[in-house]
């Protein structure tokens, strides 16, 4: 199949649709790379900070484990604090083992499988942020 070009005739005024003689395949490839590069750089930024985030979560979990027995509220609160600390530690392990693309795929799957829970969580987060910003 011959390669078509979208070149402008020699005496035609330049317009916004001219692509400098690219083939349709080249134009599609260039469009695809322009569309995916911001996502790729965002994913790379997230991947670059995964270790630091995991370390912060893990140290938060260790600190919570250390302080759980001294929290007011008795054994029930201590158990809840230990459970929260374990969740922080498991989250840190997950972040270390999975890249940004895998985490996004997992998040999409969870939202798809539990839409009501996802909407409730989004509403709670929105409410909390609204309360935070409205305080003067």
C-alpha positions as CSV (number, residue, x, y, z in Angstrom):
1,X,0.0,0.0,0.0
2,X,1.5,3.4,-1.0
3,X,2.3,5.8,1.8
4,X,-0.1,8.8,1.8
5,X,1.1,12.2,3.0
6,X,-0.8,15.1,4.3
7,X,1.6,17.7,2.7
8,X,0.3,21.1,1.7
9,X,0.5,22.2,-1.9
10,X,3.6,24.4,-2.6
11,X,1.7,27.7,-2.9
12,X,-1.0,27.1,-0.3
13,X,-1.0,29.3,2.7
14,X,0.0,27.5,5.9
15,X,-2.9,26.5,8.1
16,X,-3.4,24.8,11.5
17,X,-4.1,21.4,9.9
18,X,-0.8,21.1,8.0
19,X,1.4,18.4,9.4
20,X,4.6,19.0,7.5
21,X,4.3,15.9,5.3
22,X,3.8,13.2,7.9
23,X,2.3,9.9,6.9
24,X,-1.0,9.0,8.7
25,X,1.0,6.4,10.7
26,X,3.6,9.0,11.8
27,X,0.8,11.4,12.8
28,X,-0.9,8.7,14.9
29,X,2.3,7.7,16.6
30,X,3.2,11.3,17.4
31,X,-0.2,11.9,18.8
32,X,0.0,8.8,20.9
33,X,3.4,9.8,22.3
34,X,2.2,13.3,23.1
35,X,-0.9,11.9,24.9
36,X,1.0,9.3,27.0
37,X,4.1,11.3,28.0
38,X,2.4,13.3,30.8
39,X,1.0,10.1,32.3
40,X,4.4,8.5,32.0
41,X,6.2,11.4,33.7
42,X,3.5,11.4,36.5
43,X,4.0,7.6,37.0
44,X,7.7,8.1,37.0
45,X,7.4,10.8,39.7
46,X,5.2,8.5,41.8
47,X,7.6,5.6,41.3
48,X,10.5,7.9,42.4
49,X,8.9,8.7,45.7
50,X,7.5,5.2,46.5
51,X,10.4,4.2,48.8
52,X,10.1,7.5,50.8
53,X,6.4,7.0,51.2
54,X,6.8,3.4,52.2
55,X,9.4,4.4,54.8
56,X,7.1,7.0,56.2
57,X,4.2,4.6,56.5
58,X,6.4,1.9,58.1
59,X,7.9,4.3,60.6
60,X,4.4,5.6,61.4
61,X,3.2,2.0,62.0
62,X,6.2,1.2,64.2
63,X,5.6,4.4,66.3
64,X,1.9,3.5,66.7
65,X,2.8,0.0,67.8
66,X,5.2,1.5,70.4
67,X,2.5,3.9,71.7
68,X,-0.6,1.6,71.5
69,X,-0.4,0.4,75.1
70,X,-0.1,3.9,76.5
71,X,-3.2,5.3,74.7
72,X,-6.2,6.1,76.9
73,X,-9.2,3.9,76.4
74,X,-7.9,0.5,77.5
75,X,-7.3,-2.7,75.7
76,X,-10.0,-2.1,73.0
77,X,-8.2,1.1,71.8
78,X,-4.8,-0.6,72.1
79,X,-6.1,-3.5,69.8
80,X,-7.4,-0.9,67.3
81,X,-4.1,1.0,67.3
82,X,-2.2,-2.3,66.7
83,X,-4.5,-3.1,63.9
84,X,-4.0,0.3,62.3
85,X,-0.2,0.0,62.7
86,X,-0.4,-3.4,61.0
87,X,-2.3,-1.9,58.2
88,X,0.3,0.9,57.8
89,X,3.0,-1.7,57.7
90,X,1.2,-3.8,55.1
91,X,0.5,-0.7,53.0
92,X,4.2,0.1,53.1
93,X,5.1,-3.4,51.8
94,X,2.5,-3.0,49.0
95,X,3.9,0.3,47.9
96,X,7.4,-1.1,47.8
97,X,6.5,-4.1,45.7
98,X,4.1,-2.4,43.2
99,X,4.7,0.3,40.7
100,X,2.3,3.2,40.0
101,X,0.7,1.5,37.0
102,X,-0.1,-1.6,39.1
103,X,-1.4,0.5,42.0
104,X,-3.7,2.5,39.6
105,X,-5.0,-0.8,38.1
106,X,-5.7,-2.1,41.6
107,X,-7.5,1.1,42.6
108,X,-9.7,1.0,39.4
109,X,-10.6,-2.6,40.1
110,X,-11.6,-1.9,43.7
111,X,-13.7,1.1,42.6
112,X,-15.3,-1.0,39.9
113,X,-16.0,-3.9,42.3
114,X,-17.3,-1.6,45.1
115,X,-18.9,1.5,43.6
116,X,-21.0,2.4,46.6
117,X,-18.1,2.1,49.0
118,X,-15.9,4.2,46.6
119,X,-18.6,6.9,46.4
120,X,-19.0,6.9,50.2
121,X,-15.2,7.2,50.7
122,X,-15.0,10.0,48.2
123,X,-17.9,11.8,49.9
124,X,-16.2,11.4,53.3
125,X,-12.9,12.7,52.0
126,X,-14.7,15.6,50.4
127,X,-16.5,16.4,53.6
128,X,-13.3,16.3,55.6
129,X,-11.4,18.5,53.2
130,X,-14.3,20.9,53.1
131,X,-14.3,21.2,56.9
132,X,-10.5,21.6,56.9
133,X,-10.6,24.5,54.4
134,X,-13.6,26.2,55.9
135,X,-12.0,26.7,59.3
136,X,-10.4,30.1,59.8
